[in-house]
Amino acid sequence: MAIELSGRIVIEINPEIKQALYKRLKVEEIHLKQWFLNNVDGFLKRKTQLSLNFR
């Protein structure tokens, strides 16, 4: 997979999943870019912080 230096990320997904995602984002009143950035931020924080599992 080539990693470009631009700020673009391009992925292909199943059209039905794409439609469902946009439908849900509309209900949540959030744009795809903001949803993606929020999830990236959470993902990166989970990978860099110590995980504490209390079971």
N, C-alpha and C positions, 0 to 999 in steps of 0.2 A: 504494500500500500504506500503510495507516494504521499509525503507530507509537504504541502506547499507552505510558503511563508506568508501567504495572504491570510486574511481573517475569515475566509469562507470555509464552510464545512458542507459537503454534499454527500447525501446518502440516498439510497433507493429503498423504499419500503412498499409493502403490499398496499395497493390503492384503497382497500377496505379499511385497513388500519389507519391510513392517512385521513380518510374521511371521518372516521370515528374520533380521531385525535382532534381534528379541527372543530368538530361538533362539540366535544367536551370543553375545549378551550374557549369556545364562544360562550358557553354556559358560565364558565368560570370568569369570563371577561378578562382574559389574558392572551397576549399574542404569543405565537410559537417561539419567537426569539427570547422573550422574557422567561417563558416557561423553561426553555432549554438552559439559559444562563443560571436560573435558580437551581436547577437540577445539577448542573456542572459544579456549581459552588458547593452544594451539599455533598456531592460525590467526592470532590477533592478534599473537603474538610474531614470526611470520614476516613479517608486514606492517610491523612497526616496526623490525626489525633489518636491517642491511646484509647482503645475500646475497652469499656468496663462492662462485663457481663455478670449480672447478679441473678442467679437462678436458684 
